[in-house]
């Protein structure tokens, strides 16, 4: 008998504690959007734009609560893939995992392009072809090395980046709140406010909270901690978004016309130093977000490979570091290629539209589990019966139906390709 057959595969390390999971939720949502989106929302809704964050946050809360209940039922890794598979069967589960994988991969690629854009404001070399490639290589290479080295090291990095990214934002809020002016708010006039588009954009800005649930197999107590991390993290995120938007429209005249609104606000408050600080803050935020993504998302294809739905090597665990190193390297390599050869807009399309499907499926999973597992006691239960998960699923469906074909074709192509892979993985399923 071979050594490979007799030697058990090393298991993953349960090293993610409740504070780590909460920090990962915050880090997974607050990325590059907070540095560019306030101007867009101000252009759409004017001085009332902070209210748009509250309205969007209320809709997102219905989805977050649904995720909190479903996540508290499981200790295995997989996140939305696991939930959909257990609720709706292997095919729907595979599609949820497949879409989630591309949502995360393309999001990393999009954020790397934003990172280069901000760096080029300080170091023009980054805007050149070789500079762009070099920057992306170094950034993603370091992030990948940290994550292969160990989940504990990666978790420390995510915690550090979460704190680091919030510091310049906190400075902006503290300095800006005392500089709010009514005459500045009066400049944020909009002839025809577009609340629907604003809420749609903010729905995407609030996305990413589900990613820390993917590596549940490495959390110390996922059934207990998942709901706490989701609700605490999203409450903090909503507060941060609201305060930042209030400062932007209260300090920066005609904020809707600003290309880099946070840099412009810090420029008003601190001069040229503020512009530099905002650029550095944006890069720290994006780097931290990407670190968290490479920590969490490869566990998805690791979980799918363990279910024999993807090639078996993706389920390998490093014998020394006890991390899913093949899945991590594969994920980083694909994100790197997409970042190099694709634009921010193209990469963001699949990430944004595909998320609506996985969110809606998880809301639906709440209703399925309550019917099929009535004796199971989740660590958290959504109040209000079926009302909240139904609202969450309906909201996702509505958003999806409002997408144009130019955006929807990417989702359709991904689903068709995923269907082909699902059938090829097990010919008997045809």
LUMKOLTOR-493324 format. One record per residue (C-alpha): x, y, z; residue number from 0; residue in three letters. Coordinates in Angstrom, 1 decimal. Layout:
% residues N
X  Y  Z  NUM  ALA
...
% end
This chain:
% residues 430
0.0  0.0  0.0  0  UNK
1.4  3.4  -1.0  1  UNK
2.3  6.1  1.5  2  UNK
-0.2  8.4  -0.1  3  UNK
-3.0  6.0  0.6  4  UNK
-2.1  5.4  4.3  5  UNK
-1.1  9.0  5.3  6  UNK
-4.2  11.1  6.3  7  UNK
-4.5  14.5  4.7  8  UNK
-3.8  17.3  7.1  9  UNK
-6.8  19.3  8.2  10  UNK
-7.4  23.0  8.1  11  UNK
-6.6  25.1  11.2  12  UNK
-9.5  26.6  13.2  13  UNK
-7.8  30.0  13.9  14  UNK
-10.4  32.6  13.1  15  UNK
-12.0  34.0  16.2  16  UNK
-15.1  36.2  16.6  17  UNK
-13.1  39.6  16.5  18  UNK
-11.2  38.3  13.4  19  UNK
-14.5  37.4  11.7  20  UNK
-16.0  40.8  12.5  21  UNK
-13.0  42.6  11.1  22  UNK
-13.1  40.4  8.0  23  UNK
-16.7  41.5  7.4  24  UNK
-15.8  45.2  7.6  25  UNK
-12.7  44.6  5.5  26  UNK
-14.7  42.6  2.9  27  UNK
-17.2  45.5  2.3  28  UNK
-15.1  48.7  2.7  29  UNK
-12.8  48.6  -0.2  30  UNK
-12.4  51.1  -3.1  31  UNK
-16.1  52.1  -3.3  32  UNK
-15.9  54.4  -0.3  33  UNK
-13.3  56.5  -2.0  34  UNK
-15.2  57.1  -5.3  35  UNK
-18.9  56.4  -4.8  36  UNK
-19.8  59.4  -2.5  37  UNK
-19.5  61.8  -5.5  38  UNK
-21.7  59.6  -7.7  39  UNK
-24.4  59.3  -4.9  40  UNK
-24.2  63.1  -4.4  41  UNK
-24.8  63.6  -8.1  42  UNK
-27.8  61.4  -8.0  43  UNK
-29.5  62.5  -4.8  44  UNK
-27.9  65.8  -3.8  45  UNK
-27.9  67.0  -0.2  46  UNK
-30.2  64.1  0.8  47  UNK
-27.6  61.5  -0.3  48  UNK
-26.8  60.4  3.3  49  UNK
-30.4  59.2  3.5  50  UNK
-29.8  57.0  0.4  51  UNK
-27.2  55.1  2.5  52  UNK
-29.8  54.4  5.2  53  UNK
-32.4  53.3  2.7  54  UNK
-30.0  51.0  0.9  55  UNK
-28.7  49.7  4.3  56  UNK
-32.3  48.8  5.3  57  UNK
-32.7  46.7  2.1  58  UNK
-29.3  45.1  2.6  59  UNK
-30.2  44.3  6.2  60  UNK
-32.9  41.9  5.0  61  UNK
-30.2  40.0  3.1  62  UNK
-27.7  40.1  6.0  63  UNK
-30.2  38.8  8.5  64  UNK
-30.9  35.9  6.1  65  UNK
-27.2  35.1  5.8  66  UNK
-26.9  35.3  9.6  67  UNK
-29.5  32.6  10.1  68  UNK
-28.3  30.3  7.4  69  UNK
-24.6  30.7  8.4  70  UNK
-25.4  29.8  12.0  71  UNK
-26.6  26.3  10.8  72  UNK
-23.2  25.2  9.4  73  UNK
-19.6  24.7  10.5  74  UNK
-18.3  23.6  7.0  75  UNK
-16.6  26.0  4.6  76  UNK
-18.3  27.1  1.4  77  UNK
-20.6  30.1  2.2  78  UNK
-23.3  30.7  -0.4  79  UNK
-22.2  27.6  -2.3  80  UNK
-22.8  25.4  0.7  81  UNK
-26.1  27.0  1.6  82  UNK
-27.5  26.7  -1.9  83  UNK
-26.4  23.1  -2.3  84  UNK
-28.0  22.0  0.9  85  UNK
-31.2  23.9  0.2  86  UNK
-31.7  23.4  -3.5  87  UNK
-29.5  20.5  -4.6  88  UNK
-26.2  19.9  -6.3  89  UNK
-26.9  21.8  -9.5  90  UNK
-28.0  25.1  -7.9  91  UNK
-25.3  24.7  -5.3  92  UNK
-22.7  24.4  -8.0  93  UNK
-24.0  27.4  -9.9  94  UNK
-24.0  29.5  -6.6  95  UNK
-20.4  28.4  -5.9  96  UNK
-19.3  29.0  -9.5  97  UNK
-20.8  32.5  -9.6  98  UNK
-19.4  33.3  -6.2  99  UNK
-16.0  32.3  -7.4  100  UNK
-16.1  34.6  -10.4  101  UNK
-17.7  37.4  -8.3  102  UNK
-14.7  37.3  -6.0  103  UNK
-12.1  36.8  -8.7  104  UNK
-13.3  39.7  -10.9  105  UNK
-13.7  41.9  -7.9  106  UNK
-10.0  41.4  -7.0  107  UNK
-9.0  42.2  -10.6  108  UNK
-11.2  45.4  -10.5  109  UNK
-9.7  46.5  -7.2  110  UNK
-6.1  46.0  -8.5  111  UNK
-6.8  48.4  -11.3  112  UNK
-8.1  51.0  -8.9  113  UNK
-5.0  50.5  -6.7  114  UNK
-2.8  51.3  -9.7  115  UNK
-4.9  54.4  -10.5  116  UNK
-4.4  55.8  -7.0  117  UNK
-0.7  54.9  -6.9  118  UNK
-0.1  56.7  -10.2  119  UNK
-1.2  59.9  -8.7  120  UNK
1.8  59.7  -6.4  121  UNK
4.2  57.6  -8.6  122  UNK
3.6  58.3  -12.3  123  UNK
5.6  55.2  -13.2  124  UNK
2.6  53.1  -12.1  125  UNK
0.6  54.5  -15.0  126  UNK
3.0  53.0  -17.6  127  UNK
2.4  49.5  -19.0  128  UNK
5.4  47.9  -17.2  129  UNK
4.7  49.9  -14.1  130  UNK
1.1  48.6  -14.0  131  UNK
2.2  45.0  -14.5  132  UNK
5.0  45.4  -11.9  133  UNK
2.7  46.9  -9.3  134  UNK
0.0  44.2  -9.7  135  UNK
2.7  41.5  -9.6  136  UNK
4.2  42.7  -6.3  137  UNK
0.9  43.5  -4.6  138  UNK
-0.8  40.2  -5.4  139  UNK
2.4  38.2  -5.0  140  UNK
2.9  39.4  -1.4  141  UNK
-0.8  38.8  -0.6  142  UNK
-0.6  35.3  -2.0  143  UNK
2.5  34.5  0.0  144  UNK
1.0  35.6  3.3  145  UNK
-2.1  33.5  2.7  146  UNK
-0.2  30.4  1.7  147  UNK
2.0  30.8  4.8  148  UNK
-0.9  30.4  7.1  149  UNK
-4.4  31.4  8.0  150  UNK
-3.3  33.0  11.3  151  UNK
-0.8  35.3  9.5  152  UNK
-3.4  36.2  6.9  153  UNK
-6.0  36.9  9.7  154  UNK
-3.5  39.2  11.4  155  UNK
-2.9  41.0  8.1  156  UNK
-6.7  41.5  7.6  157  UNK
-7.1  42.8  11.2  158  UNK
-4.2  45.3  10.7  159  UNK
-5.5  46.5  7.3  160  UNK
-9.0  46.9  8.7  161  UNK
-7.7  49.2  11.4  162  UNK
-5.3  51.0  9.0  163  UNK
-8.1  51.7  6.4  164  UNK
-10.4  53.1  9.0  165  UNK
-7.9  55.6  10.5  166  UNK
-7.8  58.1  7.6  167  UNK
-11.6  57.7  7.2  168  UNK
-12.0  58.4  10.9  169  UNK
-9.8  61.4  10.6  170  UNK
-11.9  62.7  7.7  171  UNK
-15.1  62.3  9.7  172  UNK
-13.7  63.9  12.9  173  UNK
-12.2  66.9  11.1  174  UNK
-15.2  67.2  8.7  175  UNK
-18.1  67.1  11.1  176  UNK
-16.9  70.4  12.7  177  UNK
-16.6  72.0  9.2  178  UNK
-20.1  71.2  8.0  179  UNK
-21.7  74.3  6.4  180  UNK
-25.3  74.9  5.3  181  UNK
-24.2  77.0  2.4  182  UNK
-22.1  74.0  1.2  183  UNK
-25.1  71.7  1.4  184  UNK
-27.0  74.2  -0.7  185  UNK
-24.6  73.7  -3.6  186  UNK
-25.6  69.9  -3.8  187  UNK
-28.7  70.6  -5.9  188  UNK
-30.0  68.0  -8.3  189  UNK
-32.7  68.8  -10.8  190  UNK
-34.2  65.2  -11.0  191  UNK
-33.0  63.0  -8.1  192  UNK
-32.5  59.3  -9.2  193  UNK
-33.0  57.3  -6.0  194  UNK
-33.4  54.0  -7.8  195  UNK
-30.0  54.2  -9.4  196  UNK
-28.4  55.4  -6.2  197  UNK
-29.8  52.5  -4.2  198  UNK
-28.7  50.0  -6.9  199  UNK
-25.2  51.4  -6.7  200  UNK
-25.2  51.3  -2.9  201  UNK
-26.4  47.7  -3.0  202  UNK
-23.1  46.9  -4.7  203  UNK
-21.2  49.1  -2.3  204  UNK
-22.6  47.1  0.6  205  UNK
-21.7  43.8  -1.0  206  UNK
-18.9  41.5  0.1  207  UNK
-20.1  40.7  3.7  208  UNK
-20.7  37.1  2.7  209  UNK
-17.0  36.4  1.8  210  UNK
-15.8  35.9  5.4  211  UNK
-18.4  33.1  5.7  212  UNK
-16.6  31.0  3.0  213  UNK
-13.7  29.8  5.3  214  UNK
-16.1  28.6  8.1  215  UNK
-14.0  25.5  8.4  216  UNK
-11.2  27.6  9.9  217  UNK
-13.4  29.6  12.3  218  UNK
-13.3  28.5  16.0  219  UNK
-17.1  28.6  16.4  220  UNK
-18.9  29.6  13.2  221  UNK
-22.4  28.7  14.3  222  UNK
-22.1  31.1  17.2  223  UNK
-19.9  33.8  15.7  224  UNK
-21.2  34.3  12.2  225  UNK
-24.4  36.2  13.0  226  UNK
-22.6  38.4  15.5  227  UNK
-19.9  39.2  13.0  228  UNK
-22.3  40.0  10.2  229  UNK
-24.7  42.2  12.3  230  UNK
-21.9  44.0  14.2  231  UNK
-19.8  44.5  11.1  232  UNK
-22.6  45.8  8.9  233  UNK
-23.8  48.2  11.6  234  UNK
-20.3  49.7  11.7  235  UNK
-20.1  49.8  7.9  236  UNK
-23.4  51.6  7.6  237  UNK
-22.4  54.2  10.2  238  UNK
-19.0  54.8  8.4  239  UNK
-20.7  55.2  5.0  240  UNK
-23.3  57.6  6.5  241  UNK
-20.7  59.8  8.2  242  UNK
-18.4  59.9  5.2  243  UNK
-21.3  60.9  2.9  244  UNK
-22.5  63.6  5.3  245  UNK
-19.0  65.1  5.5  246  UNK
-18.6  65.0  1.7  247  UNK
-21.8  66.9  1.0  248  UNK
-21.3  69.3  3.9  249  UNK
-17.7  70.2  3.3  250  UNK
-17.1  69.9  -0.5  251  UNK
-19.0  72.2  -2.7  252  UNK
-20.6  70.5  -5.8  253  UNK
-19.4  67.2  -4.5  254  UNK
-21.1  65.3  -7.4  255  UNK
-18.5  66.7  -9.8  256  UNK
-15.4  65.5  -7.8  257  UNK
-13.3  62.6  -9.4  258  UNK
-11.8  61.6  -6.0  259  UNK
-14.2  63.0  -3.4  260  UNK
-12.4  61.9  -0.2  261  UNK
-9.1  63.3  -1.5  262  UNK
-10.8  66.5  -2.4  263  UNK
-12.4  66.7  1.1  264  UNK
-9.1  66.1  2.8  265  UNK
-7.6  68.6  0.5  266  UNK
-10.0  71.2  1.8  267  UNK
-9.3  70.2  5.4  268  UNK
-5.5  69.6  5.3  269  UNK
-4.2  70.9  2.0  270  UNK
-1.9  68.9  -0.3  271  UNK
-1.0  66.6  2.6  272  UNK
-4.7  65.6  2.8  273  UNK
-4.7  64.6  -0.9  274  UNK
-1.6  62.4  -0.4  275  UNK
-3.1  60.9  2.8  276  UNK
-6.4  60.1  0.9  277  UNK
-4.4  58.4  -1.9  278  UNK
-2.4  56.3  0.6  279  UNK
-5.6  55.5  2.5  280  UNK
-7.3  54.2  -0.7  281  UNK
-4.3  52.0  -1.5  282  UNK
-4.2  50.6  2.0  283  UNK
-8.0  49.9  1.8  284  UNK
-7.7  48.1  -1.5  285  UNK
-4.7  46.1  -0.4  286  UNK
-6.5  45.1  2.8  287  UNK
-9.6  44.1  0.9  288  UNK
-7.6  42.0  -1.5  289  UNK
-5.8  40.3  1.4  290  UNK
-9.1  39.3  2.8  291  UNK
-10.4  38.1  -0.5  292  UNK
-7.4  35.8  -1.1  293  UNK
-7.8  34.5  2.5  294  UNK
-11.5  33.7  2.1  295  UNK
-12.4  33.0  -1.5  296  UNK
-10.1  30.1  -2.4  297  UNK
-11.8  28.1  0.4  298  UNK
-14.8  28.1  -1.9  299  UNK
-13.1  26.1  -4.7  300  UNK
-11.4  24.1  -2.0  301  UNK
-14.8  23.1  -0.7  302  UNK
-16.2  22.4  -4.2  303  UNK
-13.2  20.2  -5.0  304  UNK
-13.7  18.3  -1.8  305  UNK
-17.2  17.6  -3.1  306  UNK
-15.7  16.3  -6.4  307  UNK
-17.2  19.1  -8.4  308  UNK
-13.9  20.7  -9.4  309  UNK
-10.5  19.0  -10.0  310  UNK
-9.2  17.1  -7.0  311  UNK
-5.9  19.0  -6.6  312  UNK
-7.8  22.1  -5.6  313  UNK
-8.7  20.2  -2.3  314  UNK
-5.1  19.7  -1.3  315  UNK
-3.9  21.1  2.0  316  UNK
-0.3  22.2  2.4  317  UNK
1.5  19.6  4.7  318  UNK
3.4  22.3  6.6  319  UNK
1.2  25.4  6.5  320  UNK
-2.1  23.6  6.5  321  UNK
-3.6  26.0  4.0  322  UNK
-5.4  25.1  0.7  323  UNK
-2.3  26.3  -1.2  324  UNK
-3.4  25.0  -4.6  325  UNK
-6.7  26.7  -4.4  326  UNK
-5.0  30.0  -3.2  327  UNK
-2.5  29.9  -6.1  328  UNK
-5.2  29.2  -8.6  329  UNK
-7.4  32.0  -7.4  330  UNK
-4.6  34.5  -7.4  331  UNK
-3.4  33.5  -10.8  332  UNK
-6.8  34.0  -12.4  333  UNK
-7.3  37.3  -10.6  334  UNK
-3.9  38.4  -11.8  335  UNK
-4.7  37.6  -15.4  336  UNK
-8.1  39.3  -15.3  337  UNK
-6.5  42.4  -13.7  338  UNK
-3.8  42.6  -16.4  339  UNK
-5.9  42.0  -19.5  340  UNK
-9.3  43.4  -18.3  341  UNK
-10.6  46.8  -17.4  342  UNK
-12.2  47.9  -14.1  343  UNK
-15.6  48.2  -15.8  344  UNK
-15.5  44.7  -17.4  345  UNK
-14.3  43.0  -14.2  346  UNK
-16.9  44.8  -12.1  347  UNK
-19.9  43.7  -14.2  348  UNK
-19.9  40.0  -13.4  349  UNK
-19.0  40.8  -9.8  350  UNK
-22.0  43.1  -9.4  351  UNK
-24.7  41.2  -11.3  352  UNK
-23.7  37.7  -10.1  353  UNK
-24.0  38.8  -6.5  354  UNK
-27.7  39.3  -6.8  355  UNK
-28.2  35.7  -7.7  356  UNK
-26.3  34.3  -4.7  357  UNK
-27.9  36.7  -2.3  358  UNK
-31.4  35.8  -3.5  359  UNK
-30.6  32.1  -3.2  360  UNK
-29.4  32.5  0.4  361  UNK
-32.6  34.4  1.3  362  UNK
-34.6  31.5  -0.3  363  UNK
-32.5  29.0  1.6  364  UNK
-33.8  30.4  4.9  365  UNK
-37.4  29.4  3.9  366  UNK
-36.3  26.0  2.7  367  UNK
-34.4  25.1  5.8  368  UNK
-37.2  26.1  8.1  369  UNK
-39.5  23.8  6.2  370  UNK
-37.1  20.8  5.7  371  UNK
-35.3  21.1  9.0  372  UNK
-37.9  22.1  11.6  373  UNK
-36.1  20.4  14.5  374  UNK
-32.8  22.0  13.8  375  UNK
-31.9  24.9  16.1  376  UNK
-29.8  27.6  14.4  377  UNK
-27.5  29.8  16.4  378  UNK
-29.5  32.8  15.1  379  UNK
-33.0  33.1  13.9  380  UNK
-34.4  35.9  11.8  381  UNK
-37.4  37.6  13.5  382  UNK
-40.7  38.2  11.8  383  UNK
-41.2  34.7  10.3  384  UNK
-40.9  34.5  6.5  385  UNK
-41.2  38.3  6.0  386  UNK
-37.6  39.4  6.0  387  UNK
-36.1  36.6  3.9  388  UNK
-39.0  37.0  1.4  389  UNK
-38.3  40.7  1.2  390  UNK
-34.6  40.0  0.6  391  UNK
-35.2  37.6  -2.2  392  UNK
-37.7  39.9  -3.8  393  UNK
-35.3  42.8  -3.6  394  UNK
-32.6  40.8  -5.3  395  UNK
-35.0  39.7  -8.0  396  UNK
-36.1  43.2  -8.7  397  UNK
-32.6  44.5  -9.0  398  UNK
-31.7  41.7  -11.3  399  UNK
-34.7  42.4  -13.6  400  UNK
-33.7  46.0  -13.9  401  UNK
-30.3  45.1  -15.4  402  UNK
-29.8  45.8  -19.1  403  UNK
-28.8  43.0  -21.5  404  UNK
-25.3  44.6  -21.8  405  UNK
-24.8  43.6  -18.1  406  UNK
-27.0  40.5  -18.0  407  UNK
-25.2  38.6  -20.8  408  UNK
-22.2  38.2  -18.7  409  UNK
-24.3  36.4  -16.0  410  UNK
-26.0  34.3  -18.7  411  UNK
-22.7  33.2  -20.2  412  UNK
-21.3  32.3  -16.8  413  UNK
-24.3  30.2  -15.9  414  UNK
-24.2  28.3  -19.2  415  UNK
-20.4  27.7  -18.8  416  UNK
-21.0  26.5  -15.2  417  UNK
-23.8  24.2  -16.5  418  UNK
-21.4  22.6  -19.0  419  UNK
-18.8  22.1  -16.3  420  UNK
-21.3  20.5  -13.9  421  UNK
-22.4  18.0  -16.6  422  UNK
-18.8  17.2  -17.6  423  UNK
-17.7  16.6  -14.0  424  UNK
-20.3  13.7  -13.7  425  UNK
-21.5  12.3  -17.1  426  UNK
-24.3  10.5  -15.3  427  UNK
-25.9  13.9  -14.6  428  UNK
-26.7  14.5  -18.2  429  UNK
% end
